[in-house]
């Protein structure tokens, strides 16, 4: 019996990851300016111990973002991450403040409408951006009930 092991990074990929990690570690060590800029940009003000607590969370998130983006640069993931107004929150805090549990009854509201296309000229995909139907992402604040309120 032959076992399928997950594909391991090549030596070159591992070396690039190591070099980039060393470079980012140096940048990470001097995050004082970035922390200050981030607080100014997102109007965040903390006092004493709260500033230290929030910064520790922020630094963990920055490290996660950097590590993820290194994986993107190596072609291991398809998207990048970045700093935003939530970078000083743990996932648990973000979830409690901005997300909403989906109620069981909302799962069974509709099974959808069955439709079968006629003919063979239906495209495999449509890029709605070409038709102007995709708009910029909007900050909807603490709208955890977005799914329920969507048209």
N, C-alpha and C positions, 0 to 999 in steps of 0.2 A: 504494500500500500504506500502510495506516494503522498506526502503532506504538502499542502500549498502554504508557504510562508509569505507574509506580506513583503512587498518589494522593499529592499533596503536601499538607502541613498548610496550613491557611488562615492568613492574616496574623494573625487573632485568636489562633489556636492557637499560632503562633510567638511572638507577643508574650507570651502567658500563660506559655509555657515559659521565655522569657527572664527575665521578672519573677521567676518561681519559682526559676530557677537563681541569680539574683542574691541572692535571700533565703537560699537554701540555702548559697550560697558563704560568706556571712557566718556562718551557723551552723556550717559545716564548719570555718571557721578557728578556732573556739573549741571544739574537740573534746576538750580536756584533761580536762574533767569527765566527759564521756561515756566516754572511754577508761578512766578510773579506775573509773567505775561498772560498765562492761562487764567489766573484769578482776575486780572484786569479785563480781559476779553469777555469773560462770562459773569462779571460783576459779583465775584465771590469774595466774601470777607469772613475771616475766622479769627478768633481770639485764642491765644495761648495754647492750651492742650488740644482744643478743637482743631486749631490750625495744624498741629503736628499729626493728629489722628487722620484728618482729611488728606494731608500730604502723603502719609504712608499708604493710604488706599489709592490715591492718585498715582503714586510711584509704581505700585504693583500693576495698576492698569496700564500705565505707560510701558512698563516692561513687557506685559502681555501683547500690547499693540506692536511694539518693536519686534518681538519674536515672531508674531504672526506675519508681519510684513516681510521679514527675512524669508519665511517660508514661501511667501508670494514671489519674492525676487528669485527664488530657486525653482519656481514653477510647481511647487508642491500644493498650493491652494490658488484659487482663481480670483480672489477679491482682497482688497486691502482694508485696514482699519485706520481710524484717526481719532484725534482728540476731539471731544465735544463737551457740552455743558454737563454731561453725566459722568465724566471721567473720575470725579471724586466720590462716586458712590460704589458700594459693593453691589454685586448682582442682586443679592437679597433685598437691599435697600431700594434699588431701582424697581425690582419686581413689586414690592409692597406699595411703592408710591405711584408708579406709572402704568402698571399692567393690571388687568382685571381677570379674575377667574371666569372661564366660560361656563355658563350655567348648563346643566344637563338638558333642560328644555330647549335651549337655543340650538342644540345639536340636532334635534329632531323636528325643527320647524318645517323644513322642506327637503325633499329628496331631489329637487331640481326638476327640470323639464327634459324629457327624452327627445332627442332630435337626431335624425339620420339624414345626412346630406345626400342629395340626388346628383348624379353625374360624377365625372372624374376630374373636373377642372377646379377643384377646391385646392388652394395652395397649402403646402405643408405647414407654413407659418406666415404670420403677417407682422411686419415691423410697424407698429402703430405710431412710432415717432415720425415716420415719413408723412403721415396724414395729420400731424399736429394734435393728436389725441393724448399725448403724454406730457404732463406738466412737471414743473420742478417739484422736488420734495418740499413739503411744508412742515414747519414745527407746529404740532398740534398740542403741545404742552402736556398736561396731565389728563389726556383723553384716553384712559384705559378702556372706555366703553365704545371706542371707535367702531368696532365691528357691528355692534348693535345699532349705532346711529348712522351707519353708511347708507347712502341711497340705494 
